[in-house]
Amino acid sequence: MKLTPQQLEQFDREGYLFFPGLFTREETKVLNDAVPELYARREAYNVREKGSDAVRTNFAAHLYSEPFARLARHPRMVQPVVELFGEDVYMHQFKINGKMAFEGDVWQWHQDYGTWLNDDMMPTERAMNVAIFLDDVNEFNGPLMFIPGSHKRGVVDAKHDLSTTSYPLWVVNNELVSKLVERAGGKEGGIVSPQGPAGSMILFHSCLVHASSSNLSPWNRVSVYLSLCAVSNHIRRHKRPEYIAHRDFAPIACLPDDCLLKDYPVDLPWKNGMPASALATSPEPLDQIKEAA
Amino acid sequence: MKLTPQQLEQFDREGYLFFPGLFTREETKVLNDAVPELYARREAYNVREKGSDAVRTNFAAHLYSEPFARLARHPRMVQPVVELFGEDVYMHQFKINGKMAFEGDVWQWHQDYGTWLNDDMMPTERAMNVAIFLDDVNEFNGPLMFIPGSHKRGVVDAKHDLSTTSYPLWVVNNELVSKLVERAGGKEGGIVSPQGPAGSMILFHSCLVHASSSNLSPWNRVSVYLSLCAVSNHIRRHKRPEYIAHRDFAPIACLPDDCLLKDYPVDLPWKNGMPASALATSPEPLDQIKEAA
């Protein structure tokens, strides 16, 4: 899979690329079938919705679940990002977001890179968000919404919202969202929402302002969100636990294209539980960085 | 405006009829311009969103606001309902729902007639919901969602939800919603969401199961929701305050078709405030009904 000049131009202009049905139903099913058992676990890496037992987000499944470990090394996902950055990438964050039928709550308008910069001391925006649909996505089950072109603003002001949902988020204020939407075309394209079958993939810029509504429909909208960071751009601080912001900066080595359907061996370092070190955090920048400075 | 046989058949089958752009931009503007002043009032008839100052729903504006008093007598709205019922109608409920930009919260899946039956002792389903868009409605500003054909089930079991939002609602359980959506076509039409410009109107059956999502967009979605009840079907109990469930069962006398643009005189009984009697309630059925029984 090689991106076309049109795609490269579109990514630069809009801040995202949509690949409907990139993975087959059969491939997606392997992943989706593994979710209930992961969500049932009572572990720190499962964050549940406010006032509900439904999982909002699961972290780091690629370290303890074979199907997701294979997805984390899938060439159809990794190679376009390597191509866009012109550099190897490592896995900065790996989430399976629930947005479950009837229970899935909103994600307020936010950028991801702001958090990575402020909390993780990631030097630049050279990290890519990847969303892979494990369920069909339609207008009723709380799809992702983007403000096209909003990534061009770089990191914008944000407020730490600790109360709206169960997961704290640096949220862009309403006035700025209004301005960005207006500039992107207002009611004519100022908000877009890529929708399509399970197996679809979105690549989106780490500064693209995005949100999603609640899911009142009877249909789950489980998605995998991965953040692939250019290796040279690795984080400089471990202020957040390792299951949220990963500390292994080794380049991803891809498996063959059929890896979701065949049992290629994968390493599962957290198969028997998270190590205590994964919860250890520090407000100080990494030693080697301090020494190099 | 006369309904066609196709429209009558569609209403019977689907439980709703959509009239995009029935009122002009000019007519809608007259109404929308009157909303901020009404919403600013600190009165019992303004219910605000949970944890926010944004108005979720305003009651009974037709009793104290000239533009809305005229809308309540508009032939384009009233006559199709009279035609469907074959009988004069009175105003049972009159709401201006906010669903304000960024602030508008969900309305859970519910039917309206269940409440009217249980609280107000309305004898039959011969009351019609009318929604009139005061803002453009799109997939991003929390549009109404219907389950087509769900009205055929009559009144279904519901649970009184006092906690999800600021307004208590008799809510249909998730399992039944799933079944109704599946029966209506699942992902192929099991949920529908009429969207269109300000001035559009929807008529929908009082047993049609409906909901709406939160509004994360920068666009208000203010709508007028009226409930027109066949005069012979008037409520038999005043368990709810008069500003919520009206007690004047006189047939609506329509104004001319241009009434939103010309200053026809209208009666505004609550112009100088709500009378104390409007807050008086009783769990007993109306005396005259008891005598007649």
Chai-1 contact restraints between the chains, C-beta under 6 A:
chainA,res_idxA,chainB,res_idxB,connection_type,confidence,min_distance_angstrom,max_distance_angstrom,comment,restraint_id
A,F102,B,N174,contact,1.0,0.0,6.0,A-B,restraint_1
A,V106,B,S214,contact,1.0,0.0,6.0,A-B,restraint_2
A,E139,B,E139,contact,1.0,0.0,6.0,A-B,restraint_3
A,F140,B,I191,contact,1.0,0.0,6.0,A-B,restraint_4
A,N174,B,F102,contact,1.0,0.0,6.0,A-B,restraint_5
A,V177,B,P218,contact,1.0,0.0,6.0,A-B,restraint_6
A,S178,B,P218,contact,1.0,0.0,6.0,A-B,restraint_7
A,V181,B,P218,contact,1.0,0.0,6.0,A-B,restraint_8
A,I191,B,F140,contact,1.0,0.0,6.0,A-B,restraint_9
A,A211,B,L216,contact,1.0,0.0,6.0,A-B,restraint_10
A,S213,B,S213,contact,1.0,0.0,6.0,A-B,restraint_11
A,S213,B,S214,contact,1.0,0.0,6.0,A-B,restraint_12
A,S213,B,L216,contact,1.0,0.0,6.0,A-B,restraint_13
A,S214,B,V106,contact,1.0,0.0,6.0,A-B,restraint_14
A,S214,B,S213,contact,1.0,0.0,6.0,A-B,restraint_15
A,S214,B,S214,contact,1.0,0.0,6.0,A-B,restraint_16
A,L216,B,A211,contact,1.0,0.0,6.0,A-B,restraint_17
A,L216,B,S213,contact,1.0,0.0,6.0,A-B,restraint_18
A,P218,B,V177,contact,1.0,0.0,6.0,A-B,restraint_19
A,P218,B,S178,contact,1.0,0.0,6.0,A-B,restraint_20
A,P218,B,V181,contact,1.0,0.0,6.0,A-B,restraint_21
